[in-house]
Amino acid sequence: MNSQALVTGIVDTLRRDILRGVLKPGTPVKERDTSTEMGVSRTPMREALRVLAEEGLITLRHARSPIVSLLDLKTVSDQTEVLITLERLSAKLACRHARDAELEQIQTTMERMQRDFDTFDTVTLFELDMSFHSQIAAASQNASLTETHKLYLQRLWYPRFLAAAKRQSRERVLTDHAAILAALLERDEVAAQKAVEQHLLYLADDIQEQVKLVNSGLESPSNTEKDTE
């Protein structure tokens, strides 16, 4: 396995542990111990932690182990507002500029979601869902929008997963995504934006609720473990 593939594998494993709640906010991720547990050297582990820090899932600390990032309610709420706006704009511009091959890719993702909804685990289904939205942003043909959307999607990965798990109704998820896809295929900007708005109608409230629940179960910062590598 080449070094980049190894780093990607470590990132995927730790990201999934964070999403599943195996690693909770505030938990130290000790580079040496985690490397040993995963059977890898500290160099790719260090790089993986840097990637997760860029995604907002890990907070790096000077002379101390990184921790799973704590969730600040105001920051998360502000970021959610931005993400919802980006989602609407992505759908609008994708209707105008998407290549046929890109619409086919989005449709293929939707069909996979329909086919495998009942067999995928929660994390895999969420990753597929986020791929659907990322493909729409990419289909906008606006590099700045695509890059910004990716950044905010990463920053909100954990709270959005919590919110998605709360409303993981098969009928609702598939109906909402089908409406978005239908509007994109018709290149109907108004319908596409309305479908996105309907899909994300409760996202801000659900994220706030889940962040409050997570934070209510955390120890105060003064009680967190003091550790070094």
Protein Blocks (a to p, Z undefined) as FASTA:
>chain_A
ZZklmmmmmmmmmmmmmmnomagghiacdfklmmmmnopafklmmmmmmmmmmnopaccd
ehiacddddddfklmmmmmmmmmmmmmmmmmmmmmmocfklmmmmmmmmmmmmmmmmmpc
fklmmmmmmmmmmmmmmmnopaklmmmmmmmmmmmmmmmmmmmmmmmcfklmmmmmmmmm
mmmmnopaklmmmmmmmmmmmmmmmmmmmmmmmmmmpccfklpccddZZ
